[in-house]
Amino acid sequence: MTRPQGTLSITRTLLRGNVRVLAFTSMMTGTYLSLLNTVLQPFVVKDLGFSLAILGVLVAVGARPLGIASSSVQPFTGALADILGRKLLIILGSVVGICSMLSFLFAAMTHGLLPLSLGYVLLGLSLLGNPAQQAMIAETVEMDPARLNIAFSAVFFFTALPGAFIPFAAGYLTQTFGYLLLFAVAAVIESSNLLVMFTQLRETIGKGSERPAKTFSLRRSVKVPPGLWMIFVPMAMDATFFGVGGAIIYGAWADQAGFTNGDIGLIVGTISVSVVVSQYFATKFLQKVGIRRTLAFSEGLTVVIMGAWFFTESIPVLIATSAVFGISVATWVPSVSSLIMRAAPLEDRANIGGMLSFYRGLISAPAPIIGGYLSATYGYHLPLAVGIVGEAMTTVALLKLIPDQPSPIASPPPISGINNQPARSPP
């Protein structure tokens, strides 16, 4: 029986070209990031002996994706990606990621705050290619709404896939091999990514005379078009309130509840398993109910999750809660990517994605610092209470402000070098 042409087109999109390459490299990055997400905060407070307040500052500066470093650089690299091309910025992000892992390696050797801080800063800066990657995915599928949702979901699925296995072994790996080897392996993995992206990615905007005649403007890089504030505001609210209540929760559990790397690995691993298992449901849910309701659903689940963190330190209950958290993540990430790419003007796709990260991160930057101070002074339940109330408010804001059918805020003429016809095969 012959499959429908639409199904064949989607299959070709996901198995060929840039989407396939970015899905693979994202999976490789997810391999070491899933381990870092599990052990890095306990590494700071337990192995290196720094306080939760210092951890809060480090997370505020270098967290992915909402630290000061990652947020401050993305509007400018997004604008540059619209001028210089997507591939160059994606490759530069990989280079910075390698340097970050080497800095963490040096911190593990010396127990020094300076290399640790540099590692966090570079970890945040390694997201400088993220706006370019989002734009490349969108352009690869010709901005077709159905394929756009599926492409973002597919890349996110492969990013999360290693997390379904690796965090469960985090305690064993750190105890058996130590942090030195883990950071070294992470640097090797990202170096392999760099080679794959350099040789396999294909540029999606014109070259030479075909490239849009556009110059870099600092003001344009950070000036939000009026129609996008209704999207930016609830995104900033989410980042701020989750930053206060949840940004350093693993470190707080390790410091104040006595959780081991193995305990946290079970919690983080369950989140990742849930993300992977629920990805098909999340994609179908997004296609059926739309972006606005999907985001509100995801945010409502976050309120439930943080409520469970507030009321219990039972590992089995927190593991069960992590399954719900995975559904929240699986529905949130592709929805935000689709929302921004569909609402952004054609000539500013990468810039708008970076601009969202900039303002969301700038506004929420103090949140982990506040959460760290409150946790160190009054215990981690107080920042969790603040986060619960704030995330409930954000759920309402999403329903009130996000449009049902996002569309570009401007309708510029087609850009030379970008084929807007849906029939073209991905590069």
C-alpha positions, 0 to 999 in steps of 0.5 A: 500500500502506498503511503500518502505523499505528505507522509513521504515528504515528512519522512524525507525531511527527517531522514535527509539533509540538515535536520538529520545532521542536527538531530545526530549532533544534538543527540551527541551533545545531549549525551554529555549534557544529560550527565552534566545536568545530573552531576554538575550542581552536586559537583560544585557544592559537594566535591568542590565545597562551594555554597548554594549562594555561589552555585546560584551565581554560577547558574545565573551566569552560565546556565543553559538556556537562560543564563546571562551569558547565553541570553546576552549573546544570542540576539547578536549572534542571531542577527549575525546569522541572518547576515553571515549564514547559519552554519558559521554560527552553529560551528562557533557554538560547538567550538565554545562548547569544547572550551567549556568542557576543558575549563570544567576539566581544569576546575576538577584538577585544581578545585579552583573557582576561576576555571569553574566560573569560566566553564559556566560562562563558556557553557552559556556562550556555547548556545550562541549558535542556537538561533541559527540552528532554529532558523536552519531547521525552519528553512530546511522544511520550507516553513511548512507548519506541519513539517515545522512542528515535526522537525523541531520535535524530532531534533528535540527527541534526539537531544533528549534520547541519551538522557533516558539512559545516562543519568541512571548511571551518573552515580556509578560513572562519577564514583568509578571514573571521576569527574576528570575523565567525564569532562575529557570525554565530553570535550571529545564528543563535542569535537566529533560534533564539530567535525560532523557539522563542518563537513555535513551541514548545508547553508540555508540562506543565499551565498555571495550575491544571493545573500540578503543585502543586510548589515549588522545593527546593534539597535536592530538586534535588541529592538523588539517589534511591538507585536512580539511583546505579548509573546516575550512577556509570559516567556520571561515570567516562566524563566523568572519564576522557575529560576527562583524555585527550580534552577538549583533544585538538584544542588539544594537536594544534595546540600540540604536533603542529603541526596546522592548523585545516584538519587538525582540520577534516578530523578533526572533519568526519569524526566528524560525517559518521559520526554522520549516516551511522550514525544509522539503524544506531545507532537500530536497534542501540539498539532491538535490543540495549537501552540497557545493551549499546549504552552498553557498545558505544559506550564500548568504541569510545572505548577504541579511538579513544583508543588510535589517538590515542595511537599515531599523529599521521598525519592519514589514520589519525586521519580513519579513526579519526574515522569510528569515533568518529562511531559511538560518539557516535551510539550514546551520546547517544540511549541516555543520553537514553532511559535517564534519561527512562525511569528518572526519576520522572514528576514529576522528569523534567527535574530528574533529567536536570539532576541527572545533568549536575550530578554527572557534571560536578562529579566530572569538573570537574578532568579537563581541568585535569589533562589540560592540566597533564599535556599541558603538562608531559609531552606529551599522550600521558600523559593519553591513557594515563590515559584509555584505562585509565579508559574500559576500566574504565568499559565494565565498569562499564556492563555491571555497573551499568546495568539491562537494562530501566530503569524509573522508580524510583518509580511516582507517580500521573499528574500533572494536565496530562500526558496519559499515553495514547499516542494523543494527537497531539504538541502 
